[in-house]
Amino acid sequence: MTENLMSTAEKICNIAGNKGASETLAYLVETKEISNRFARNHITQNVIRVGSILKIAIAIGRKLAAFSGSLPNDPTRIAHLITKLTSMVRVANEDTDFPGSIAGKITYPETAGLTPRRNQIVDPEDVKNLVETVICTASQQKEVKAVSGNITFTAETRAFASSHQITNQYQTSYFKVTISTIAKKHGNEGQATRRLALRSLKSKPLEITAEDMAITAILNTRPKKIDVDTYKAILDPMALAEIIYLLGIVATGSKIHQYSSFLLDIEQKMVFDEEFTLLSDTHNSENIIARPFDDEGTPTKTFLIFENGILKNIGYDQRSAKKDGKESNGCAAIILGKKKVNFPATRVMTTSATKEDLIRKMKSGILIKNLFYNTFVDIRKEIASFLTKEGIFVIKNGVP
């Protein structure tokens, strides 16, 4: 299967070269998912899904065109697609106002996100044993009445080829896990849900998560009202991820040009706590969505968004970069059919203090486990609204 993908990637580069492309890059992915849903002490449903992804970037001169979608089964459709892309680039070259111009020769990251790795072999018995471990761990708390969730194993085969005879292929695999618990105490019911991704099926992270979800569900059986006030908050990693999602919206050229961002005119100024650093991390092979180029065909880059609380760089696509007289840094994406500017993969680099350390040091504040339904109320004044998931826990003298 990998050989077929590699052959297709190389053929794409050859066809584009014959049609006049000066630079071509093809990136193909085949995926297979095995999803195991469980409730109580047994797996209730197994689902298998197979899919494919095709990304092509073509350059003629200093203009780019790109395609992102499913891999066609018919080779003639691929050739037709390449013809359309090369035609688009030629039209763009004739229009000097058309976005997409680059300063010089395009250089694609040769093996971005393509560190060699072999797919794991998943034994259904191992999944069954892991499910039992999760259920037994959560059920050690007598108040827990139900444990459910799912474990999805994804295996990917990726092939990468460029017109400069650069080729690479590799396999990767990972697990996505959801664990939900329901607890009852004093006639009240509490719930908790957590999602996480793992490179391999290791019981320890899942045991810790299952125990945490059990305790959280029990705590949620005794909700109390807290005063409306301004609080110092500690964010669990899941809650922080939702904040990062909103930051990814406003820290882009498109939003700043629309005056729809609280980051107007504050580049190189302190925005957050000095311990906060955020990195655009699209070349990290540990990231399951690492990619060599964006949905406009622009090479992706690793760069700092915030460093020690200071805004260092914003995300650009070709159009927003041209307005600022800069080059795109590979942040264009097509999401649900709409073109957007965003950061597909980020990494938070903070101090080495753990969540437990922060809680112990806090005299008065709150712990937020998770957030959802996030949106901006006033995007220019840093006012956003969220609904809390899994509850808010008041901290007094280091104890939640």
Residue pairs with C-beta under 8 A, 6 or more apart in sequence:
1 30
1 157
2 157
2 159
2 169
2 171
5 28
5 30
5 157
5 158
5 159
5 169
6 159
6 161
6 167
6 169
8 26
8 28
8 71
8 78
8 159
9 26
9 27
9 28
9 159
9 160
9 161
9 167
10 26
10 161
10 167
11 75
11 78
12 24
12 26
12 56
12 78
12 82
12 161
13 24
13 25
13 26
13 161
13 162
13 163
15 78
15 79
15 82
16 24
16 56
16 58
16 82
16 85
16 86
16 163
17 24
17 163
19 82
19 83
19 86
20 60
20 86
20 90
21 58
21 59
21 60
21 86
21 89
21 163
22 59
22 60
22 61
22 163
23 57
23 58
23 59
23 105
23 106
23 108
23 162
23 163
23 164
24 56
24 57
24 58
24 59
24 162
24 163
25 56
25 57
25 108
25 160
25 161
25 162
25 163
25 292
25 293
25 297
26 54
26 55
26 56
26 159
26 160
26 161
26 162
27 53
27 54
27 55
27 56
27 158
27 159
27 160
27 291
27 292
27 293
28 52
28 53
28 54
28 55
28 71
28 158
28 159
28 160
29 52
29 53
29 156
29 157
29 158
29 159
30 50
30 51
30 52
30 71
30 156
30 157
31 49
31 50
31 51
31 52
31 53
31 154
31 155
31 156
32 48
32 49
32 50
32 154
32 155
32 156
33 47
33 48
33 49
33 50
33 51
33 152
33 153
33 154
33 155
34 46
34 47
34 48
34 122
34 152
34 153
35 45
35 46
35 47
35 48
35 49
35 150
35 151
35 152
35 153
36 43
36 45
36 46
36 124
36 127
36 131
36 150
36 151
36 152
36 153
37 43
37 44
37 45
37 46
37 47
37 148
37 149
37 150
38 44
38 131
38 135
38 148
38 149
38 150
38 151
39 146
39 147
39 148
40 135
40 146
40 147
40 148
41 131
41 132
41 135
42 131
43 127
43 128
43 131
51 70
52 70
52 71
53 68
53 69
53 70
53 71
54 67
54 68
54 69
54 70
54 71
54 72
54 78
55 66
55 67
55 68
55 291
55 293
55 295
56 66
56 67
56 81
56 82
56 85
56 297
57 64
57 65
57 66
57 108
57 293
57 296
57 297
57 298
58 64
58 65
58 66
58 82
58 85
58 86
58 89
58 297
59 65
59 89
59 102
59 106
59 297
60 86
60 89
60 90
60 93
61 89
61 93
62 93
62 101
62 102
62 103
62 104
63 89
63 92
63 93
63 98
63 100
63 101
63 102
64 89
64 92
64 100
64 102
64 106
64 296
64 297
64 298
64 318
65 85
65 86
65 88
65 89
65 92
65 100
65 297
66 85
66 293
66 294
66 295
66 296
66 297
66 298
67 81
67 85
68 295
68 334
72 78
72 81
91 98
92 98
92 100
99 317
99 318
99 319
99 321
99 322
100 296
100 318
100 322
101 318
101 322
102 298
102 327
102 328
103 327
106 299
107 299
108 162
108 166
108 292
108 293
108 299
109 283
109 292
109 299
109 300
110 162
110 166
110 168
111 160
111 168
111 292
112 282
112 283
112 290
112 291
112 292
112 300
113 282
113 283
113 284
113 285
113 287
113 290
113 291
113 292
114 158
114 160
114 168
114 169
114 170
114 285
114 290
114 292
115 170
115 285
116 170
117 170
117 171
117 172
117 173
117 285
118 171
119 155
119 156
119 157
119 171
119 172
119 173
120 153
120 155
120 173
120 200
120 201
122 153
122 201
126 201
127 151
127 153
127 201
130 151
130 201
130 203
130 206
131 151
133 203
133 206
133 207
133 210
134 147
134 149
134 179
134 206
134 207
134 210
135 147
135 210
137 206
137 207
137 210
137 211
137 214
138 144
138 147
138 179
138 181
138 210
138 211
138 213
138 214
139 147
139 214
140 211
140 214
141 183
141 214
141 215
141 218
143 183
143 184
143 185
143 217
143 218
143 221
144 181
144 182
144 183
144 214
144 217
144 218
145 182
145 183
145 184
146 181
146 182
147 179
147 180
147 181
147 182
147 210
148 180
149 177
149 178
149 179
149 180
150 177
150 178
151 175
151 176
151 177
151 201
152 175
152 176
152 177
153 173
153 174
153 175
154 173
154 174
154 175
154 176
154 288
155 171
155 172
155 173
156 171
156 172
156 173
157 169
157 170
157 171
158 169
158 170
158 171
158 172
159 167
159 168
159 169
160 166
160 167
160 168
160 169
160 292
161 167
161 168
172 288
173 199
174 197
174 198
174 199
174 288
175 197
175 198
175 199
175 200
175 201
176 195
176 196
176 197
177 195
177 196
177 197
177 198
177 206
177 209
178 193
178 194
178 195
179 193
179 194
179 206
179 209
179 210
179 213
180 191
180 192
180 193
180 213
181 191
181 192
181 193
181 210
181 213
181 214
181 216
181 217
182 189
182 190
182 191
182 217
183 189
183 190
183 191
183 214
183 217
183 218
183 220
183 221
184 190
184 221
185 218
185 221
185 222
186 221
186 222
188 221
188 222
188 223
189 221
190 216
190 217
190 218
190 219
190 220
190 221
190 222
191 217
191 220
191 390
192 212
192 213
192 214
192 216
192 217
192 220
192 369
192 390
193 213
193 370
193 389
193 390
194 209
194 212
194 213
194 238
194 370
194 390
195 238
196 205
196 206
196 209
197 288
198 205
198 206
199 286
216 369
216 390
216 391
219 391
219 393
220 390
220 391
223 391
224 394
226 366
226 392
226 394
231 364
231 365
231 366
232 362
232 364
232 365
232 366
233 365
233 366
233 367
233 368
234 355
234 358
234 359
234 362
234 365
234 366
234 367
234 368
234 395
235 243
235 368
236 355
236 367
236 368
236 369
236 370
237 355
238 369
238 370
238 371
239 368
239 369
239 370
239 371
240 348
242 370
242 371
242 372
242 374
242 386
243 371
244 278
244 346
244 348
245 374
246 374
246 376
246 384
247 278
247 305
247 306
248 315
248 342
248 343
248 346
249 255
249 342
249 376
250 256
250 260
250 261
250 262
250 263
250 376
250 379
251 261
251 263
251 305
251 306
251 311
251 314
251 315
251 343
252 261
252 314
252 315
252 316
252 320
252 331
252 341
252 342
253 314
253 315
253 316
253 317
253 320
253 321
253 323
253 324
253 341
254 317
254 319
254 320
254 340
254 341
255 261
255 341
255 379
256 263
256 264
256 314
256 320
257 320
257 323
259 380
260 379
260 380
261 379
261 380
262 379
262 380
262 381
262 382
263 271
263 311
263 314
264 380
266 311
267 311
267 312
267 314
268 310
268 311
268 312
269 310
269 311
270 309
270 310
271 306
271 309
271 310
271 311
272 306
272 309
273 309
274 308
274 309
275 308
275 309
275 350
275 351
276 306
276 308
276 309
276 348
276 350
277 304
277 306
277 307
277 308
277 309
277 348
277 349
277 350
278 304
278 305
278 306
278 346
278 347
278 348
278 349
279 302
279 303
279 304
279 305
279 346
279 347
279 348
279 349
280 301
280 302
280 303
280 304
280 305
280 313
280 315
280 329
280 331
280 343
280 345
280 346
281 287
281 302
281 345
281 346
281 347
282 289
282 290
282 291
282 300
282 301
282 302
282 330
282 344
282 345
283 290
283 292
283 300
283 301
283 302
284 290
284 302
284 345
284 347
287 345
287 347
289 344
289 345
290 345
291 300
291 344
291 345
292 299
292 300
293 299
293 300
293 330
294 300
294 317
294 328
294 330
294 331
294 332
294 333
295 332
295 333
295 334
295 339
296 317
296 318
296 328
296 332
298 317
298 318
298 328
298 329
298 330
298 332
299 330
300 329
300 330
300 331
301 329
301 330
303 312
303 313
303 329
304 312
304 313
305 311
305 312
305 313
305 314
305 315
305 343
305 346
306 312
313 329
315 329
315 331
315 341
315 342
315 343
316 324
316 326
316 327
316 328
316 329
316 331
316 341
317 328
317 331
317 332
317 339
317 341
318 328
318 332
320 328
320 341
321 327
321 328
321 329
331 341
331 342
331 343
331 344
332 339
332 340
332 341
333 339
333 340
333 341
333 342
333 344
334 340
335 342
359 367
359 395
359 398
359 399
359 400
360 398
361 398
362 395
362 398
363 396
363 397
363 398
364 395
364 396
364 397
365 394
365 395
366 392
366 393
366 394
366 395
367 392
367 393
367 395
367 400
368 388
368 392
369 388
369 389
369 390
369 391
369 392
369 393
370 388
370 389
370 390
371 386
371 387
371 388
371 389
372 386
372 387
372 389
373 385
373 386
373 387
374 384
374 385
374 386
375 384
375 385
376 383
376 384
376 385
377 383
377 384
377 385
393 400
394 400
